[in-house]
């Protein structure tokens, strides 16, 4: 159960006041459905990002690449 669902059960609505999702208002059934679909899509996209990040990390390890920037060694600089 999400935070919003728990509040709705107690009669507390959730309403986005500003921005792209300003039409979201969980006090009505159709708008609650829109909110849940939007949340599901956001969760799906986040999962895709995690999967792709993991795949890139595994590919880098297979090629013996390390994470982060390569070290810079300059022989001209004093230690």
BAPANU-44714 format. One record per residue (C-alpha): residue in one letter; y, x, z. Coordinates in steps of 0.02 Angstrom, whole numbers, padded with zeros to 5 digits, always signed. Layout:
BEGIN
AYXZ
...
# end
This chain:
BEGIN
X+00000+00000+00000
X+00170+00067-00046
X+00326+00067+00060
X+00403-00067-00050
X+00249-00179-00036
X+00251-00164+00152
X+00434-00214+00159
X+00406-00361+00040
X+00270-00429+00153
X+00398-00433+00293
X+00524-00524+00182
X+00629-00372+00140
X+00674-00353-00044
X+00705-00194-00142
X+00849-00192-00265
X+00913-00048-00373
X+01103-00055-00369
X+01150+00071-00503
X+01078+00167-00649
X+00950+00134-00784
X+00839+00027-00671
X+00979-00080-00601
X+00886-00238-00654
X+00745-00202-00531
X+00743-00327-00389
X+00577-00356-00301
X+00630-00523-00228
X+00561-00616-00380
X+00386-00607-00454
X+00436-00555-00631
X+00551-00418-00572
X+00420-00357-00448
X+00298-00342-00595
X+00427-00240-00692
X+00451-00126-00542
X+00263-00101-00523
X+00242-00063-00709
X+00384+00063-00702
X+00307+00146-00549
X+00136+00152-00634
X+00211+00234-00789
X+00303+00361-00682
X+00141+00403-00591
X+00050+00420-00758
X+00182+00537-00830
X+00180+00643-00672
X-00010+00655-00686
X+00005+00712-00867
X+00130+00846-00817
X+00012+00908-00681
X-00135+00912-00803
X-00035+01008-00933
X+00030+01131-00804
X-00148+01163-00744
X-00210+01187-00923
X-00071+01312-00960
X-00108+01407-00800
X-00293+01418-00844
X-00252+01475-01021
X-00137+01611-00952
X-00272+01670-00832
X-00398+01676-00976
X-00278+01790-01069
X-00252+01898-00914
X-00070+01848-00899
X+00010+01835-00728
X+00131+01706-00664
X+00313+01746-00664
X+00419+01877-00745
X+00347+02043-00799
X+00401+02188-00690
X+00538+02299-00759
X+00515+02485-00735
X+00659+02597-00780
X+00622+02783-00762
X+00808+02827-00769
X+00853+02740-00606
X+00831+02830-00439
X+00707+02749-00317
# end
